[in-house]
Amino acid sequence: MVYCPRCGKQNPEDSIFCNSCGASLATGQRREKECDDRCEEECSGRSRVGILFWGTIIILIGLWFIFEFGVKKISGLPDWVYSFEWGWVFAVVIGIAILAAGINIIIKGSRRQ
């Protein structure tokens, strides 16, 4: 009998995955953690990169609203506050997100080979 490293349940000797919790019985805990992380991303339909990207976009939109409709209405602030353009901020953030996604794809692809 093989005991599961995660839940401790007994499994038949030829088992590859635990019959109770589904953990891998054939490899070490590092491999199990990688599988769990990948399954979490793939099974949930959400990737961490996507969550970070959309979270950043929402924060930028919130900051834009506060700045455009709040801070710019205050008199006596420096001139740059009233002439600040947000277009370049969004372009830079989207560009960085695209670069990060590309690097992530390259790194994941090199690990699989």
C-alpha positions as CSV (number, residue, x, y, z in Angstrom):
1,M,0.0,0.0,0.0
2,V,1.1,3.6,-0.8
3,Y,0.3,6.4,1.6
4,C,-0.6,9.8,0.2
5,P,1.9,12.5,1.2
6,R,-0.9,15.1,1.4
7,C,-3.8,13.4,3.2
8,G,-2.2,10.2,4.5
9,K,-4.8,7.8,3.1
10,Q,-3.9,4.4,1.9
11,N,-3.9,3.7,-1.9
12,P,-3.2,0.6,-4.0
13,E,0.5,0.0,-4.8
14,D,0.0,0.9,-8.6
15,S,-1.9,4.1,-7.9
16,I,-0.5,7.3,-9.6
17,F,-3.0,9.6,-7.8
18,C,-4.6,9.5,-4.4
19,N,-8.1,8.0,-4.5
20,S,-9.1,10.4,-1.7
21,C,-7.6,13.8,-2.5
22,G,-6.2,13.4,-6.0
23,A,-2.6,14.3,-5.1
24,S,0.2,12.7,-7.1
25,L,1.7,9.6,-5.6
26,A,4.4,9.0,-8.2
27,T,6.5,12.2,-7.6
28,G,7.7,14.5,-4.9
29,Q,5.9,17.3,-3.2
30,R,7.5,20.0,-5.5
31,R,5.9,18.4,-8.6
32,E,2.6,18.1,-6.7
33,K,2.7,21.8,-5.9
34,E,3.4,22.7,-9.6
35,C,0.5,20.5,-10.7
36,D,-1.8,22.1,-8.1
37,D,-0.8,25.6,-9.2
38,R,-1.3,24.8,-12.9
39,C,-4.6,23.1,-12.2
40,E,-5.8,26.1,-10.1
41,E,-5.1,28.4,-13.1
42,E,-6.4,26.1,-15.8
43,C,-9.5,24.7,-13.9
44,S,-10.6,28.1,-12.6
45,G,-10.3,29.8,-16.0
46,R,-8.4,32.6,-14.3
47,S,-4.7,33.2,-14.5
48,R,-2.7,35.3,-12.0
49,V,-1.4,37.4,-14.9
50,G,-5.0,38.2,-16.0
51,I,-6.1,39.1,-12.5
52,L,-3.1,41.4,-12.1
53,F,-3.6,43.0,-15.5
54,W,-7.3,43.8,-15.0
55,G,-6.8,44.8,-11.4
56,T,-4.2,47.3,-12.5
57,I,-6.5,48.7,-15.3
58,I,-9.3,49.1,-12.7
59,I,-7.0,50.9,-10.3
60,L,-5.8,53.2,-13.1
61,I,-9.4,54.0,-14.1
62,G,-10.2,54.8,-10.5
63,L,-7.2,57.1,-10.2
64,W,-8.2,58.8,-13.4
65,F,-11.7,59.5,-12.1
66,I,-10.3,60.9,-8.8
67,F,-7.7,63.0,-10.6
68,E,-10.0,64.3,-13.4
69,F,-13.1,64.9,-11.4
70,G,-11.7,65.6,-7.9
71,V,-8.1,66.9,-7.7
72,K,-8.3,69.1,-10.9
73,K,-11.2,70.9,-9.3
74,I,-9.1,72.2,-6.5
75,S,-7.6,75.6,-7.1
76,G,-4.1,76.7,-6.3
77,L,-2.3,73.4,-7.3
78,P,0.8,73.4,-9.5
79,D,0.2,73.9,-13.3
80,W,1.2,70.3,-14.2
81,V,-1.8,69.0,-12.2
82,Y,-4.2,70.8,-14.6
83,S,-2.4,69.7,-17.8
84,F,-1.6,66.1,-16.9
85,E,-2.5,63.7,-19.7
86,W,-3.5,60.1,-18.8
87,G,-3.2,58.5,-22.3
88,W,0.5,57.8,-22.0
89,V,0.0,56.1,-18.5
90,F,-2.5,53.6,-20.0
91,A,-0.3,53.0,-23.0
92,V,2.8,52.3,-20.8
93,V,0.8,50.0,-18.4
94,I,-0.7,48.0,-21.3
95,G,2.7,47.8,-23.0
96,I,4.3,46.4,-19.8
97,A,1.5,43.9,-19.4
98,I,2.0,42.7,-22.9
99,L,5.7,42.3,-22.4
100,A,5.2,40.5,-19.1
101,A,2.7,38.1,-20.7
102,G,5.2,37.4,-23.5
103,I,8.0,36.7,-21.1
104,N,5.6,34.5,-19.0
105,I,4.8,32.5,-22.2
106,I,8.5,32.1,-23.1
107,I,9.4,30.9,-19.5
108,K,6.5,28.4,-19.3
109,G,7.4,27.1,-22.8
110,S,11.0,26.6,-21.9
111,R,10.0,24.7,-18.7
112,R,7.9,22.2,-20.7
113,Q,10.7,21.2,-23.0
